[in-house]
Amino acid sequence: MRLNEIVFNDAQPVEGYGPGFFRIGGQVIHGPVITGPKGTMTWAGLDDATPLLSLAAEVDVLFVGTGADVAHLPDDLLVQLHDAGVGVEAMASPAACRTYNVLLSEGRRIALAMVPV
């Protein structure tokens, strides 16, 4: 087995979340957010596929936190992400934060897009 170190330049774990916000890298961000190897940025939400598609070459899996409850992602978003070669997992935002943090600590090629609870 060959092991390669994966470097995430600006990826940071999610430190906390609450009604309408996330805390990532010591910064509180209100509203939807994307975080991963390109850093952390605000996001327009599930109708905004462009920043998610820009992650295609950087990640193997994109976790999408859909708020307090699990919700289905829009079909057109799923098709675009799958066509770009990005694996997508939708889950409630709290579960997405936990999963992202664990896999990030393992050095996985992942990103997280989430809607606040």
N, C-alpha and C positions, 0 to 999 in steps of 0.2 A: 504494500500500500504506500502511495506517495502522499505526503502531507505538504500542503502549501499554506503559508500564512496569508490571510486575507486582511487587507488594511482598509478600514473605513475612515476616510479623511475627516469628515465632520459629523459622523453619526454619534448621537448621544442618547442615553436611555431616557425614558419618560420617568420623571421624578414624582409626579402627582397629577391629579385631575379633580375637577369638581364641576358644579353646575355652570356650564358655559365656558370653561377654561381648561388649559393643560399647562403644566410646568415642565419644561424641557431645558436642560442645560442652565438652570437657574433663572430662566426667563419665563414669565407668565404670558401665555398667548391666549387671547379670547377668540372663540369661534373655531371653525374647522382648521386643521393643520396637517402638514405632511412633514415627516422627518425620516432621514435615512442617510445614505452615503454622501449626498449633496448638501447636507445641512438641514435646517428646519425653516419652513416658510408657511405663511398663511395660505389658505386654499379656499376656493369658492364653493366647495362641496361636491356632491355626487354628480352634478351636471357639468363639472369641469374636468374633462379627461386629459387635457394637454399636459399639465405637470406630471400626471401619473404615467403617461406614455413616454415622457422624457426619461423616466427611470429604467426603461426596458433594458438598456445595455449594462446597467449598474447592479441590478438585483435579479434574483431567481424567483422570489416570492414577495408579493405585496399584500400586507394585511390591511384590511379596511374595517375600521371601527364605525359601526352604524348608529352610534348613540347608546342610549340606555338598554335597548333591546336589539336583538338580531333582526335585520331587515334584508330583503332581497336587493341586490344591486341591479341597476337598470340594465336591461339586456344589451343595449347598444354599447354601454361601457364595458361589459364583460367581453363582448365580441372584439372590441378594439384592443383590450389588454391581452386577450388570448392570441390575437393575430400578431401582436408585437412580441409574443413569446414570454409574457409575464404570467406566472402563476398567481392566482388571486384567492384569498381566503377572507370571507366576510364573517364578522362576529361582532358582538356587542363591544363598545369601546373599552370598557374595563378589562375584558378578556384579551382584546387586541393589544392593549398596553403591556399586560403581563407576558403574553406570548412573545411580543417584540423584544422586550427586555431580556428574556431568557435566551432567545436565539441570537440576539446581538452579542451577549456575553460569550457565546460559543463561536463568534466570528463568522456567522452566516451572512450571506448576501441578501439582505432584506431591507424593506422600507415599510413605513406605516403611514396610512392616511386615515384621519379619524374626524368624526363629527362629535362634538361634546355631548355629554349626558345632560 
